[in-house]
Structures are given as C-alpha cells and as structure tokens.
Amino acid sequence: MRVTFLGTGGAVPTTERGPSALLVAREGERLLFDCGEGTQRQMMRFGTGFSVSHLFVTHLHGDHVLGIPGLIQTWDFNDREEPIAIHAPPGGKRHLQSLVNAGGYQPGYPVNIHEVRPGSVALSGDGYEVRTFETEHRNVRSMGYALVEDDRPGRFDRERAEELGVPVGPAFGRLHAGESVELDDGTVVEPEQVVGDPRPGRTLVYTGDTRPVGGTVEAADRPDLLVHDATFAGDWAERARSTGHSTGREAAEIANRAGARRLALTHISSRYAGDPTPILDEAREVFEGEEVFVPEDGEKMEIPYPDADADSE
C-alpha cells in the first residue's frame, strides 16, 4: 500500500502546498481521497497515474472538491470508459453533480455519486473496506474514511506440516487457505495444526478537516497511518476551534488515543507555508507512536504490514 500526498495545504494554496488530495495505491487499485484545485496536475507531476476507481470526499468546501471538474473532463479527453464512483457525506450529491456538469459538461462515461452516512461502509473492496466516521468541521456535514484491510492467514508452519506427513506441494497451499488435507494413510490434517492465528492487515485513517473527535479514535484499532488535520500550531488554538480545525498537539493526542503507529499532519495553514516546524514540534512533544511528520506535496509513503518486522527476521 502506497500513499502519495498530492495536496497538503490549507484552504489557501501556496507555492509549496496545494489544496487537499491524497492518493492511495493498493494491489493495483488507486483510491483518491479529496480532490482540491489542481489535483490532476499534481497527479501528473508526481507520477501517480490517472486510473482512479473511487473518489472519497470528506466535505464540500472548495479546497477539497474544486479539482473534480477538471479531472472529470481530463478522463473524458483520455477516452475513459469505466465508471468512476464518488462517495460523499449526506446532502452532497446535488452539489457534486453540479461540479461534474460544470459549464454544462456531460461526461462520456458513468459518474456515480453515492451519499454515505457516517458510521457505515462506503466501499467493500477485494480484501478491504472503506468505512466512514463522523468528523466536526465548520458549517458543513463532514466525515472521515478508514481503509481497513481484512485479516491475513496466519503463518504456515512448514516444519510441523512435514512432521505430520503432509507432502510438499499443493497440500501446503490448501492448508494455508483453510482446507483440511487427507493423507494417503487416511489421516486428516486440519489447518489449525499448521497455521498460526490470523494476522491483521493494514489500516489507513484519513480525517479531512476536523476538530479532534472521538470518531477518529473509534474508526480503527491501532491504525498504521493516521492522516489528521493539523492546520495550526498551539498559538492559534482559538482560531482552530472557531474554524473547525485541529492543532498539531491536538492531532497527536487523538493519534495516541487511537494507538496510531504513524501520524501525518496535513492541511497546513498558509501562515506556515515556509516552515511548519511549530506544528510538528508540538506534536512530537506528545506523540507516543513510531513517527510523526509533516509531509510535503508529492511525498510518498509505503505502509508495511503491522508484523513486517517479524516477517523480516
């Protein structure tokens, strides 16, 4: 699973940071979370490719959706035929449809807009789900998304399988897949005799713009990466409260409650365009996970499996 931070800035773009957009590439599929102004150019600039199958919108403020008309039309110019699904909070369909049809434009491929309630599943994919949770932003219905992979089979104990007389070959695969295997002498070997406990998949949580809320904590257990609003440093905490945003410290405190392994601080206000250090420093003071950082536009991050260290031993 690879995350590309296409846009990490706040409502006002700067020369260093564009408006919100995050692209996740997983097992050959690309999912786009928010689509601020200029997202399609960022996709070209940072080499992510355009073959997005689903777009997840956190809320309808312009810095999260104004890139949609251009991207929709570019796909059409490139002879796209496959549908695109756009997922959004309740009440968002009419407004998104107007963006899709900006200037009277009619795409030549299906654009399916789905309103999704917080606390439900926006997408049941192959081996994963994208779940929704309610967030708190100013004057708009907003929600975040949690990409949660299914558990993986436990580790296969080859040595134990051979001790039990299982022949090397396809029988190993059947046992690892959860099937019983009958040996030539009639003995039946069950999967639980040679396969360990299920192992967790990877989890990514993306909040969009929000105050620190319990829904983020409840969205996933120990996310591998939490991408959280950190628009301001603590000296602008009152501004964060009045505009429905979070400070770096508040984001880190929520990450601790969620048990996040890594925390990415995004939606950085233009007042920190040249130096987001104040936001990062205060988050580092309290974050208890493995890594906290302020990504730059175009920065890529591989999300390993939670037990990757053990697998490499």
Salt bridges, closest charged atoms under 4 A:
GLU27 OE2 - ARG202 NH2 3.79
ASP34 OD2 - HIS64 ND1 2.76
ASP63 OD2 - HIS64 NE2 3.40
ASP63 OD2 - HIS267 NE2 3.09
GLU129 OE1 - ARG131 NE 2.93
GLU149 OE2 - ARG26 NE 2.67
GLU149 OE2 - ARG202 NH2 2.93
GLU162 OE2 - ARG158 NE 3.03
GLU163 OE1 - ARG160 NH1 3.32
ASP209 OD2 - HIS59 NE2 3.53
ASP209 OD2 - HIS64 NE2 3.01
ASP209 OD2 - HIS137 NE2 3.48
ASP209 OD2 - HIS267 NE2 3.14
ASP224 OD1 - ARG261 NH1 3.16
ASP229 OD2 - HIS245 ND1 2.73
GLU238 OE1 - ARG241 NH2 2.86
GLU250 OE1 - ARG211 NH1 2.99
GLU285 OE1 - ARG249 NH2 2.57
GLU290 OE2 - ARG261 NE 3.16
GLU290 OE1 - ARG262 NH2 3.44
GLU291 OE1 - ARG262 NE 3.97
GLU296 OE2 - ARG17 NH2 3.52
GLU302 OE2 - ARG2 NE 2.71
ASP307 OD1 - ARG152 NH2 2.61
ASP307 OD2 - ARG155 NH2 3.61
ASP307 OD2 - ARG199 NH1 3.85
ASP311 OD1 - ARG155 NH2 2.61
ASP311 OD1 - ARG199 NH1 3.63
